[in-house]
Amino acid sequence: MGVCPLPKEGIYDKKKSEDLSEWYTQVIEAAGIVDRRYPIKGTHVWLPYGWKIVKLLDSIIRREIEATGHEEVQFPTLVPESYFKKEAEHIRGFEGQVFWITRAGYSELEERYLLRPTSESAMYPLFSLWIRTHKDLPLRIYQIVNVFRYETKQTRAFLRMREFHFFEAHTAHATYEESEEQIKSHLKVVERVIKDSLRLYYIASIRPEWDKFAGAYYSIGIDAIMPDGRTLQIATVHQYKDNFSRAYNITYKDEKGEEHYVHQTTFGMSERLVGAIVLAHGDDYGLILPPAVAPIQAVIVPITFKDVEESVLTEARKIYETLKNAGIRTHLDDRMDETPGSKFYYWELRGVPVRVEIGPKDIEKDQVVLVLRTTREKRCVPRSDLVNAVKTALREINDYLLKRHEEEFKKLMYDVDSIEDAKKILEEKGRAVIITGWCGSEECADELMRVLDLKILGRDLYGRKKHKKCPICGRESLGDVYLAKTY
Ligand SMILES: [Zn+2]
């Protein structure tokens, strides 16, 4: 295991509980995830430990999306301007964020290229060549690539980047009904990846008209609450209907030979998930990684003293083999120039879920000591029960992370029927997610957002309707909406 070259002490001195923003900035570098010193704004260098987390995350995404019939592709990074110019809404949405390539070598290009901000405009001209008849449908592909967006707001590691790691699935279907089924399937993948593997609790809502993806028929946003009460969009699922297929002329012939436009969906996630893991699960001691994406799930720290070094190391190596053979990602920290104490600190900062300690006394008693990263609880475990005990600890850590995030989440959510109640809560709590009714009119939405100084995330996806009336106009509510400060 390559050890991160960054300084381990000194750089990291903020507590999460005291200054979340500063803690976040420090911990992602101190824990060896990224180096932010690259001289282009909104980009960073993934370090070996951070990149291992990303690769584990990608492998989970691949496993889950391929289980729903998607195949992986790889499109070029560059998109010709003529491809991009086909869908008007899409252009309006992305134009201001596009990086252009206008020169190559010594000459001006005849046609400008853009660096993909997302891949609709690269893929759909090809879809129109690939799809001929109903037999070519459904088409389900995905890719995991870097995309580029010229962010004008302040950039933030993982959360707001100009170049970022991106997953995008694109599908095409014969009918709208089939594309709606695909949306449901995407939402199940969201649940499997974000909740089951990353242990993050989230809300799903239909974005308001003015906030949907450029060119979409409707957009579903997946938001998780961070400890400061702000929400972070960590996944989106879009129904395009035939909006893009009309622009890109993607048609198929049915059994009778009649020509129809396809219906399309997309589903996207990005390195923001890494940011969400850091913010939601970490603590004053550093990261806490969910076992599914922990490059090291158990680290063995031998407690050595003079004269017994060799015997302790021999036992530590046996423990390493046993855990590794049981399929647990294990690392033996046998550095001799570091004290056990500084190793504890080092691996806690990196969020390794379970620490296994073995010293001369443990050898005598035929036991090991396990320490859980979440609660820092210590457990003496008989050697014969080692594998079982580590697996149990990983399971408990997994349960704990989701439960804790859900509890913290729910503590920051408030149902209100009136503006007065909402204001009172915001005054008392500082930050909160407000849930209330909404008649659906844009004027009421503007007024709601203005008086509360919050953003409407959207209407609850599953039809939650606890509030009967719109708190602005008093008309009937179409369903509960979530309002929050967002990242
Ligand atoms: Zn209203």
Residues whose N, C-alpha, C, O or C-beta is under 5 A from the ligand:
A	BS01	ZN	C439 C444 C470 I472 C473 G474
